[in-house]
Amino acid sequence: MKKIFSLVLAFALTASIAFSQVLASNGVKNTLSTSFGQPYGEVGNSDRFGVRYYGFIETLQARVDIAKFTLEGMVNWGALTNWNGDGSFDSLYFANTDITPFWYTNHFDQGSWWTNGNAESYYVNFLFHPIKGLDMGMGTRLAWKIGPAPSSFGNYWEPLAHIVQGGLKDAVPGEADVAGYTYYANNYTAHYANQTKAALGVRYRYEDLLEAGIAIPSGVTTNAPLFNAAFRIHPLDVFSASMAYEGILQSSGNFYTGLSLYFRPATIDAWLAIDFRKHGKWDLNKQRWGTGAAVTFAIPKTSITLRPEGSISVYSDSNYTIAWYAGGRIDIGLGENFVLGAWSSFAVGAKDNRWSDKNSAYYHEGYSGGFVFDIRPDITWKISPSNSLSAFVDFQSRKTYYAKLYDVWASGLYWTFQR
């Protein structure tokens, strides 16, 4: 019990802290998953609502460290079903895929690349370590994070992954079904404007005391130079602080800062972001800021860990109300080899106050910010030191700003091998 519980607690405590690479050390991780469920709308060219099955998806990750070099990569390979126009199953196809179980509970015609339930179909990273603490890297998914932000507990293809920020979408009210997602630029190798994670970066880390880095993301034009910079300091055992800015040397960008306090057996994380994006022209009504916090702690004399968290999003346009979400994760150790867990969240989207004004051209009776309720129980069986099997069920009830209610679900299995 203590062994499996300590593994769960260690994972929970590090989930919100900066990760060094996609894989933490030299090795291989292979995840074979299968999933099915009922999505929001049409699938492919089918106009039927109903259960869909996406066959088997194998995600292979590998990292090789040789001398002063690191090479790592991932590929998603799917043996996927193919549904024809009348919704019947008629064939299989084999190909790279970016589909995950989140497609069912988060895919929607309106929304953003960041939260639509897809993952990269592959990534490749190359790093050079000329001296201790210095990393020079380029790749399609460096994932250099610096400080805490709303959790996802893993990549989309991993067993513990869940929707981010309660399923809110990155848009202003009326542009997405439930608007209010805030972008936190703690991944300083990303480029939000072009929605890509490919980058060239350099960083220096001195033990766990400090980290500083810069990155040039893919999509930067020579007539509008851009780079991202980040800094983290951990001067005391109980305290660390992070700051990042995406879009230096441009007229718009994204500011981020995060704070972590470590008090055994609890960790407190807090974050703040100000989004100064530029959409063709300086668009004040799409700017927003967000803040939130989370607490990860173990209940004394039990095998239970909890992580409640929440955030708000505030728009610069006074016509838009505040969006918010509250959620949390619980893990319970069952014997030496099993962990029972669950994520649940509730989010309320931002609304346009003019929808309630009968004298306004924007008036729409019955419009609101909408809401999202999500619950995702799961169980993991540690079969051996290298093998584990996880099962999950994800149910989501989503009411759009135009008062349409969708109840959707997904379920699946993950077999994970890591060595």
C-alpha positions as CSV (number, residue, x, y, z in Angstrom):
1,M,0.0,0.0,0.0
2,K,2.7,2.5,1.0
3,K,4.7,1.7,-2.2
4,I,1.9,2.3,-4.6
5,F,0.7,5.3,-2.6
6,S,4.1,6.9,-2.7
7,L,4.2,6.5,-6.5
8,V,0.8,8.2,-6.8
9,L,1.8,11.1,-4.5
10,A,5.2,11.6,-6.3
11,F,3.4,11.8,-9.6
12,A,0.8,14.3,-8.3
13,L,3.4,16.5,-6.7
14,T,5.5,16.7,-9.9
15,A,2.6,17.1,-12.3
16,S,2.5,20.8,-11.9
17,I,6.3,21.3,-11.8
18,A,8.6,21.9,-14.8
19,F,9.5,18.8,-16.8
20,S,12.9,18.5,-18.4
21,Q,12.1,16.4,-21.4
22,V,9.1,14.6,-22.8
23,L,10.6,11.4,-21.3
24,A,12.4,12.0,-18.0
25,S,15.3,9.6,-18.8
26,N,16.7,7.2,-21.3
27,G,14.3,4.5,-22.3
28,V,11.2,3.4,-24.1
29,K,7.5,3.9,-23.3
30,N,4.8,2.2,-25.4
31,T,1.1,2.7,-24.8
32,L,-1.5,0.6,-26.6
33,S,-5.0,2.0,-26.2
34,T,-8.5,1.4,-27.5
35,S,-11.5,3.6,-27.0
36,F,-15.1,4.2,-28.0
37,G,-17.8,6.6,-27.1
38,Q,-20.5,9.0,-28.3
39,P,-19.2,12.3,-29.6
40,Y,-21.0,15.6,-30.0
41,G,-21.8,15.6,-33.7
42,E,-21.0,14.0,-37.0
43,V,-18.1,11.6,-37.5
44,G,-16.4,11.8,-40.8
45,N,-19.1,12.3,-43.4
46,S,-21.8,10.6,-41.3
47,D,-24.7,12.7,-40.0
48,R,-25.7,10.2,-37.4
49,F,-25.3,10.7,-33.7
50,G,-24.2,7.5,-32.0
51,V,-21.4,5.4,-30.6
52,R,-18.2,5.4,-32.5
53,Y,-15.2,3.1,-32.1
54,Y,-11.6,4.1,-33.0
55,G,-9.9,0.7,-33.0
56,F,-6.4,0.5,-31.6
57,I,-3.9,3.3,-31.2
58,E,-0.2,2.5,-30.4
59,T,1.9,5.4,-29.1
60,L,5.6,4.7,-29.0
61,Q,7.9,7.1,-27.3
62,A,11.7,6.6,-27.1
63,R,14.6,8.6,-25.7
64,V,18.3,7.8,-26.3
65,D,21.1,9.6,-24.5
66,I,24.6,9.2,-26.1
67,A,27.5,11.2,-24.7
68,K,26.4,14.9,-24.9
69,F,23.4,14.2,-27.1
70,T,19.8,13.3,-26.6
71,L,17.4,12.1,-29.3
72,E,13.8,11.5,-28.5
73,G,10.6,11.0,-30.5
74,M,7.1,9.7,-30.6
75,V,4.7,8.2,-33.2
76,N,1.0,7.4,-33.0
77,W,0.0,4.5,-35.2
78,G,-3.6,3.5,-35.5
79,A,-5.6,0.5,-36.7
80,L,-8.7,2.6,-37.0
81,T,-12.3,1.9,-38.0
82,N,-13.8,3.7,-41.0
83,W,-17.5,4.6,-40.9
84,N,-19.3,5.3,-44.1
85,G,-22.0,7.9,-44.7
86,D,-24.9,5.9,-43.3
87,G,-23.0,5.2,-40.1
88,S,-22.2,1.5,-40.7
89,F,-18.8,-0.1,-40.1
90,D,-17.4,-1.2,-43.5
91,S,-13.5,-1.2,-43.3
92,L,-10.3,-0.6,-41.4
93,Y,-7.4,1.6,-42.3
94,F,-3.9,1.8,-40.9
95,A,-2.2,5.2,-40.5
96,N,-0.6,7.9,-38.3
97,T,-3.3,9.5,-36.2
98,D,-3.9,12.3,-33.9
99,I,-7.2,11.0,-32.5
100,T,-7.5,10.2,-28.8
101,P,-10.3,9.4,-26.5
102,F,-10.7,13.2,-25.9
103,W,-12.0,13.5,-29.4
104,Y,-15.3,12.2,-28.0
105,T,-15.7,14.6,-25.1
106,N,-14.0,17.7,-26.4
107,H,-14.3,17.7,-30.1
108,F,-16.7,20.4,-31.4
109,D,-17.1,22.4,-34.6
110,Q,-16.4,25.6,-32.6
111,G,-13.3,25.8,-30.4
112,S,-9.6,25.9,-30.5
113,W,-6.6,23.8,-31.4
114,W,-5.4,23.8,-27.8
115,T,-8.5,22.0,-26.4
116,N,-10.1,20.0,-29.2
117,G,-9.0,16.6,-28.0
118,N,-6.3,15.9,-30.6
119,A,-2.7,15.1,-30.1
120,E,0.4,15.3,-32.3
121,S,0.7,12.3,-34.6
122,Y,4.4,12.4,-34.0
123,Y,7.3,14.4,-32.6
124,V,11.1,14.4,-32.9
125,N,13.5,16.3,-30.6
126,F,17.2,16.7,-30.7
127,L,19.3,18.1,-27.8
128,F,22.9,18.9,-27.3
129,H,24.4,19.3,-23.7
130,P,27.8,20.9,-24.2
131,I,28.4,21.5,-20.5
132,K,26.6,20.5,-17.3
133,G,23.2,22.3,-17.0
134,L,23.2,23.7,-20.5
135,D,20.7,22.4,-23.1
136,M,20.5,23.4,-26.7
137,G,17.6,21.8,-28.5
138,M,15.4,21.8,-31.5
139,G,12.3,19.8,-32.2
140,T,8.6,19.6,-32.8
141,R,7.7,19.2,-29.1
142,L,10.4,20.3,-26.8
143,A,7.8,20.9,-24.0
144,W,10.1,23.0,-21.9
145,K,7.7,24.1,-19.1
146,I,8.5,26.4,-16.3
147,G,6.1,26.6,-13.4
148,P,2.6,25.5,-12.6
149,A,-0.6,25.9,-14.6
150,P,-4.0,24.2,-14.8
151,S,-3.3,20.5,-14.8
152,S,-3.9,17.9,-17.5
153,F,-1.9,15.1,-15.7
154,G,-0.2,13.9,-18.8
155,N,-0.3,13.9,-22.6
156,Y,-3.6,13.3,-24.3
157,W,-2.6,9.7,-25.0
158,E,-1.8,8.8,-21.4
159,P,-4.1,7.1,-18.9
160,L,-4.5,10.0,-16.4
161,A,-5.0,12.8,-18.9
162,H,-8.1,14.9,-18.5
163,I,-9.7,18.0,-20.1
164,V,-8.0,21.3,-19.2
165,Q,-9.7,24.2,-17.5
166,G,-12.9,22.3,-17.2
167,G,-13.4,22.1,-21.0
168,L,-13.7,25.9,-21.6
169,K,-12.8,27.0,-25.1
170,D,-10.4,29.7,-26.2
171,A,-12.7,32.4,-27.6
172,V,-14.9,35.3,-26.8
173,P,-18.6,34.7,-25.9
174,G,-20.5,33.7,-29.1
175,E,-17.4,32.4,-30.9
176,A,-17.3,29.0,-29.1
177,D,-19.9,26.9,-27.4
178,V,-18.6,27.6,-23.9
179,A,-15.9,30.3,-23.9
180,G,-13.4,31.2,-21.3
181,Y,-10.1,29.3,-21.7
182,T,-7.0,31.3,-20.8
183,Y,-3.7,30.5,-22.3
184,Y,-0.8,30.2,-19.8
185,A,2.6,30.6,-21.5
186,N,4.6,28.4,-19.1
187,N,5.6,26.3,-22.0
188,Y,8.0,28.8,-23.5
189,T,9.0,26.7,-26.5
190,A,5.4,27.0,-27.9
191,H,4.2,29.7,-30.3
192,Y,0.6,30.4,-29.4
193,A,-0.2,32.7,-32.4
194,N,0.6,29.9,-34.9
195,Q,-0.5,27.1,-32.6
196,T,2.6,25.1,-32.9
197,K,5.1,23.6,-30.4
198,A,8.1,23.3,-32.8
199,A,11.0,25.4,-31.6
200,L,14.7,26.1,-31.3
201,G,15.7,26.7,-27.7
202,V,18.6,27.2,-25.2
203,R,18.3,26.9,-21.4
204,Y,20.6,26.7,-18.5
205,R,19.7,25.0,-15.2
206,Y,21.9,25.1,-12.0
207,E,20.8,22.1,-10.0
208,D,17.3,22.9,-8.7
209,L,18.2,26.5,-7.8
210,L,17.5,28.3,-11.0
211,E,16.6,27.9,-14.7
212,A,16.6,30.4,-17.5
213,G,15.9,29.8,-21.2
214,I,14.9,31.4,-24.5
215,A,13.3,29.9,-27.5
216,I,12.4,30.8,-31.1
217,P,9.2,29.1,-32.1
218,S,8.3,27.9,-35.5
219,G,6.4,30.4,-37.6
220,V,8.4,33.5,-36.8
221,T,8.9,35.9,-39.7
222,T,12.1,37.8,-40.3
223,N,10.3,41.1,-40.5
224,A,8.6,40.6,-37.1
225,P,11.2,38.9,-34.9
226,L,9.9,37.0,-31.9
227,F,11.3,34.9,-29.1
228,N,10.1,33.6,-25.8
229,A,12.0,33.9,-22.5
230,A,11.5,32.2,-19.1
231,F,13.1,32.2,-15.7
232,R,12.6,30.0,-12.6
233,I,14.2,30.3,-9.1
234,H,14.0,27.9,-6.2
235,P,16.0,29.7,-3.5
236,L,14.3,27.9,-0.5
237,D,13.1,24.4,0.0
238,V,9.6,25.7,0.5
239,F,9.4,28.2,-2.3
240,S,9.8,28.5,-6.1
241,A,8.8,31.2,-8.5
242,S,8.6,31.3,-12.3
243,M,8.0,33.9,-15.0
244,A,7.8,33.7,-18.8
245,Y,6.9,36.0,-21.7
246,E,6.0,34.9,-25.1
247,G,6.4,37.4,-28.0
248,I,9.3,39.5,-26.9
249,L,10.1,42.2,-29.5
250,Q,6.5,42.2,-30.8
251,S,3.6,44.5,-30.0
252,S,1.6,41.7,-28.5
253,G,2.4,38.6,-26.5
254,N,1.6,36.6,-23.4
255,F,2.9,37.1,-19.9
256,Y,2.9,34.3,-17.3
257,T,4.0,33.9,-13.7
258,G,3.7,31.0,-11.3
259,L,4.4,30.3,-7.7
260,S,4.8,27.0,-5.7
261,L,5.0,26.5,-2.0
262,Y,6.1,23.1,-0.6
263,F,4.8,22.1,2.8
264,R,4.9,18.4,3.5
265,P,2.6,16.7,2.9
266,A,1.1,19.5,0.7
267,T,2.1,21.6,-2.3
268,I,0.4,24.9,-3.2
269,D,0.5,26.1,-6.8
270,A,-0.7,29.5,-8.1
271,W,-0.6,31.0,-11.6
272,L,-1.3,34.3,-13.4
273,A,-1.4,35.0,-17.1
274,I,-2.1,38.2,-19.2
275,D,-2.9,37.6,-22.8
276,F,-2.0,40.5,-25.1
277,R,-2.7,38.7,-28.4
278,K,-2.9,40.5,-31.7
279,H,-5.5,39.3,-34.2
280,G,-4.6,41.1,-37.4
281,K,-5.2,44.5,-35.7
282,W,-4.9,45.3,-32.0
283,D,-8.1,43.7,-30.8
284,L,-8.9,44.8,-27.2
285,N,-12.0,42.8,-26.8
286,K,-10.2,39.5,-27.2
287,Q,-7.6,40.3,-24.5
288,R,-8.0,38.6,-21.2
289,W,-6.2,37.6,-18.0
290,G,-6.5,34.6,-15.8
291,T,-5.5,33.4,-12.4
292,G,-5.9,30.3,-10.3
293,A,-4.5,27.9,-7.8
294,A,-4.3,24.3,-6.8
295,V,-3.4,22.3,-3.7
296,T,-2.0,18.8,-3.7
297,F,-1.9,17.0,-0.4
298,A,-2.1,13.5,1.2
299,I,-4.7,12.8,3.8
300,P,-2.7,11.6,6.9
301,K,-2.9,7.9,7.8
302,T,-4.7,7.0,4.5
303,S,-3.7,6.1,1.0
304,I,-5.5,9.1,-0.5
305,T,-4.2,12.1,-2.4
306,L,-6.3,15.1,-3.4
307,R,-5.7,18.0,-5.8
308,P,-8.4,20.6,-5.9
309,E,-7.9,23.4,-8.4
310,G,-9.7,26.3,-10.0
311,S,-9.2,29.4,-12.2
312,I,-11.0,32.5,-13.5
313,S,-10.8,34.2,-16.8
314,V,-11.5,38.0,-17.1
315,Y,-11.9,39.7,-20.5
316,S,-10.8,43.3,-21.2
317,D,-14.2,43.9,-22.8
318,S,-16.6,44.9,-20.1
319,N,-19.5,43.4,-22.0
320,Y,-18.1,39.9,-21.2
321,T,-18.6,38.3,-17.8
322,I,-16.0,36.2,-15.9
323,A,-15.6,32.6,-16.8
324,W,-14.4,30.1,-14.2
325,Y,-13.9,26.4,-13.5
326,A,-13.4,24.3,-10.4
327,G,-12.2,20.7,-10.4
328,G,-10.0,18.2,-8.7
329,R,-8.3,14.8,-8.8
330,I,-8.4,12.0,-6.2
331,D,-6.3,8.9,-6.1
332,I,-6.7,6.0,-3.7
333,G,-4.2,3.2,-3.3
334,L,-5.8,-0.2,-3.2
335,G,-3.2,-2.8,-1.9
336,E,0.2,-2.9,-3.5
337,N,-0.8,-3.0,-7.2
338,F,-4.0,-0.9,-7.8
339,V,-4.8,2.8,-7.8
340,L,-8.4,4.0,-8.1
341,G,-8.7,7.6,-9.2
342,A,-11.0,10.2,-10.7
343,W,-11.1,13.7,-12.1
344,S,-14.1,15.9,-12.0
345,S,-14.8,19.5,-12.9
346,F,-17.5,22.1,-13.4
347,A,-17.0,25.1,-15.6
348,V,-19.1,28.2,-16.4
349,G,-18.5,30.1,-19.6
350,A,-18.4,33.8,-20.1
351,K,-21.5,35.5,-21.5
352,D,-22.1,38.7,-23.4
353,N,-24.2,41.0,-21.2
354,R,-25.8,42.5,-24.3
355,W,-27.6,39.2,-24.9
356,S,-29.9,40.1,-22.0
357,D,-30.5,43.7,-23.1
358,K,-33.7,44.0,-25.2
359,N,-32.5,47.3,-26.5
360,S,-29.4,45.9,-27.9
361,A,-28.8,44.5,-31.4
362,Y,-27.1,41.5,-29.7
363,Y,-30.2,40.5,-27.7
364,H,-30.9,36.8,-27.7
365,E,-33.5,35.3,-25.4
366,G,-32.1,32.3,-23.6
367,Y,-28.5,32.8,-24.3
368,S,-26.0,32.4,-21.4
369,G,-22.4,31.5,-20.9
370,G,-23.2,27.8,-20.8
371,F,-21.5,25.2,-18.6
372,V,-19.5,22.0,-18.7
373,F,-19.7,19.2,-16.2
374,D,-17.1,16.4,-16.5
375,I,-16.3,13.3,-14.5
376,R,-13.7,10.7,-15.3
377,P,-13.1,7.7,-13.0
378,D,-10.2,5.4,-13.8
379,I,-8.3,2.5,-12.3
380,T,-4.7,1.4,-12.9
381,W,-3.3,-2.1,-12.2
382,K,0.5,-2.3,-11.8
383,I,1.0,-5.7,-13.4
384,S,4.8,-5.6,-13.1
385,P,7.6,-3.0,-12.7
386,S,7.4,-2.4,-16.5
387,N,3.7,-3.0,-17.3
388,S,0.4,-1.5,-16.2
389,L,-3.2,-1.6,-17.4
390,S,-5.6,1.3,-17.0
391,A,-9.3,1.7,-17.7
392,F,-11.4,4.8,-17.7
393,V,-14.9,6.2,-18.3
394,D,-15.4,9.9,-19.1
395,F,-18.9,11.4,-19.0
396,Q,-19.5,15.0,-19.9
397,S,-22.6,17.2,-19.9
398,R,-22.2,20.4,-21.9
399,K,-24.7,23.2,-22.3
400,T,-23.8,25.7,-25.1
401,Y,-24.2,29.4,-24.9
402,Y,-27.2,29.0,-27.3
403,A,-28.9,26.6,-24.8
404,K,-28.3,23.3,-26.4
405,L,-27.4,20.4,-24.1
406,Y,-25.1,17.6,-25.1
407,D,-24.4,14.5,-23.0
408,V,-21.4,12.6,-24.3
409,W,-19.1,9.9,-23.0
410,A,-16.0,7.9,-23.8
411,S,-14.5,4.7,-22.4
412,G,-11.3,2.8,-23.1
413,L,-8.3,0.8,-22.0
414,Y,-4.6,1.6,-21.9
415,W,-1.8,-0.9,-21.7
416,T,1.5,0.8,-20.9
417,F,5.0,-0.7,-21.1
418,Q,8.0,1.4,-19.9
419,R,11.6,0.5,-19.4
